[in-house]
Amino acid sequence: MLKVLVVGQKLWQLLLRYLNKMAATYLILANELLRELNEVSLTSANFSAAIGVQAHIKDSINRAYLDIVNEEPQWPFLATALSGATDPMYGNVYVETVAGTRWYNLKSSSSSLTTDYGSIDWDNFLLSTVGVSGESAPYTVRNLRFTTTEEWKDYFRIAQNKDDADTQNYGVPSRVIKSPDLRKFGLSPIPDQVYRIWFYAYDLPTELSAHGDQIVFPNIYKPVLLARARYYIHQFKENPQAAAFAAEDYKRGLRLMKLNLMESTPGYFKDDRIRFV
């Protein structure tokens, strides 16, 4: 009998660990807030038909959720893909160039700004021939220096636009340019062959919709979202004191979240004068 109890306890502990690792669902978050307000909980069956205070709580969760993800467009949990397909320092996505073509969509499968990447690390573009069909060692690998549109327009555009029809002036790109509409990147000089342009991209957050939709960040930060949602709920209920308490909880939780996820490495000074030598 004792062995059965021990085994049962171990299974229960494993189950609790598994549940704790799972990201909270929209339904779980809504019901936690509803219980605090002594309101009727929702179920998966009636979740989409919520009205009144239940619907407001659903709206408050989404507002809180988007507040958090918009605080830092480059949260680690918004990364488009895991870095390291070729080398973890290259980036998490790449675009292959075409000889003679300067401009490329950052996200080829996107049809508008609403489906583009949410953020791009423009200070971390890298050119490589590793993985390019037909290429072998020694490979070409080069950091691409970000050049503002204004700088490129003033110093490079006129001369390099003449290169479009002159293959003799194509070469290995050394600069990356951001298009004015934020949807493309350009290379200078124009590529003379196929290269892989690696960079770090981060997805746009999407609102929670179905009852089983999960938040994109670890469960340990769920209280931060709940605090922000309480702020909106107490505003709705015209309770400014409770709203102020919730706002302070949110600010404190967000600071810890940023400290753990965004500022966990030591600070240092760097000198860009030697970066591209």
Secondary structure, 3 states (H helix, E strand, C coil): CHHHHHHHHHHHHHHHHHHHHCCCEHHHHHHHHHHHCCCCCCCCCCHHHCCHHHHHHHHHHHHHHHHHHHHCCCCHHHECCCCCCCCCCCCCEEEECCCCCCEEECCCCCCCHHHCCCEECCCCEEEECCCCCCCCCCCCEEEEEEECHHHHHHHCHHHHHHHHHCHHHCECCCEEEECCCCCEEEEECCECCCCEEEECEECCCCCCCCCCCECCCCHHHHHHHHHHHHHHHHHHCCCHHHHHHHHHHHHHHHHHHHHHHCCCCCCCCCCHHHCCC
